[in-house]
Amino acid sequence: MQIDHLVTMANQIGDFFKSFPDQAQAKKDIAHHLTRFWASSMRQQILLHVQNNHGAGLHDIVRDAINQHLNNATASELSSNIDD
């Protein structure tokens, strides 16, 4: 999937959660949504985009959510796939 489309989708998710009063929880919820509803290949692409391009085009809350929460989930997922 094209990264521009993933960025747009991730920002739409972020737009929903950014109005939450607890921003720390909002970031967890964004990452949880990405983990639950996005295919692992999509999560890996957006994570690489954040790592390699500093998340260009992503809203701050989405980039923070990915950096703070999705990194750990994706790393765990990748290591469990290696063990299989």
C-alpha positions as CSV (number, residue, x, y, z in Angstrom):
1,M,0.0,0.0,0.0
2,Q,1.2,3.5,-0.8
3,I,2.6,5.3,2.2
4,D,0.6,8.5,1.4
5,H,-2.6,6.5,1.8
6,L,-1.4,5.0,5.1
7,V,-0.4,8.5,6.4
8,T,-3.9,9.7,5.5
9,M,-5.6,6.8,7.2
10,A,-3.4,7.1,10.3
11,N,-4.2,10.8,10.5
12,Q,-7.9,10.1,10.3
13,I,-7.6,7.8,13.3
14,G,-5.5,10.5,15.1
15,D,-8.2,13.1,14.4
16,F,-10.8,11.0,16.2
17,F,-8.6,10.5,19.3
18,K,-7.0,13.9,19.5
19,S,-10.0,15.4,21.2
20,F,-9.7,13.0,24.1
21,P,-8.8,14.9,27.3
22,D,-6.2,12.3,28.3
23,Q,-3.6,12.6,25.5
24,A,-1.4,9.8,26.9
25,Q,-4.4,7.5,26.7
26,A,-5.3,8.8,23.3
27,K,-1.8,7.8,22.0
28,K,-2.3,4.3,23.5
29,D,-5.7,4.1,21.8
30,I,-4.3,5.1,18.4
31,A,-1.6,2.5,18.6
32,H,-4.1,-0.1,19.8
33,H,-6.3,0.7,16.8
34,L,-3.4,0.3,14.4
35,T,-2.4,-3.0,16.1
36,R,-6.0,-4.4,16.1
37,F,-7.3,-3.3,12.7
38,W,-4.2,-2.8,10.4
39,A,-2.4,-5.7,8.8
40,S,1.1,-6.3,10.1
41,S,2.5,-5.2,6.7
42,M,0.7,-1.9,7.0
43,R,2.0,-1.3,10.5
44,Q,5.5,-2.2,9.4
45,Q,5.3,0.3,6.6
46,I,4.1,3.2,8.8
47,L,6.7,2.3,11.4
48,L,9.4,2.4,8.8
49,H,8.1,5.7,7.5
50,V,8.4,7.2,11.1
51,Q,11.9,5.7,11.5
52,N,13.2,6.7,8.1
53,N,11.3,9.9,7.3
54,H,10.5,11.2,10.8
55,G,6.9,10.5,10.0
56,A,6.6,13.2,7.4
57,G,2.9,14.1,7.0
58,L,1.7,12.5,10.2
59,H,0.0,14.5,12.9
60,D,2.2,14.9,16.0
61,I,-0.2,12.7,18.1
62,V,0.0,9.9,15.6
63,R,3.8,10.0,15.2
64,D,4.1,10.1,19.0
65,A,1.7,7.1,19.3
66,I,3.7,5.1,16.8
67,N,7.0,6.0,18.5
68,Q,5.8,5.4,22.0
69,H,3.6,2.3,21.6
70,L,3.7,0.7,18.2
71,N,7.5,0.2,18.2
72,N,7.2,-2.3,21.1
73,A,4.2,-4.1,19.6
74,T,5.8,-4.4,16.2
75,A,9.1,-5.6,17.6
76,S,7.3,-8.3,19.7
77,E,5.3,-9.3,16.7
78,L,8.4,-9.6,14.5
79,S,10.3,-11.6,17.1
80,S,7.4,-14.0,17.5
81,N,7.2,-14.5,13.7
82,I,10.9,-15.4,13.7
83,D,10.3,-18.0,16.5
84,D,7.5,-19.7,14.4
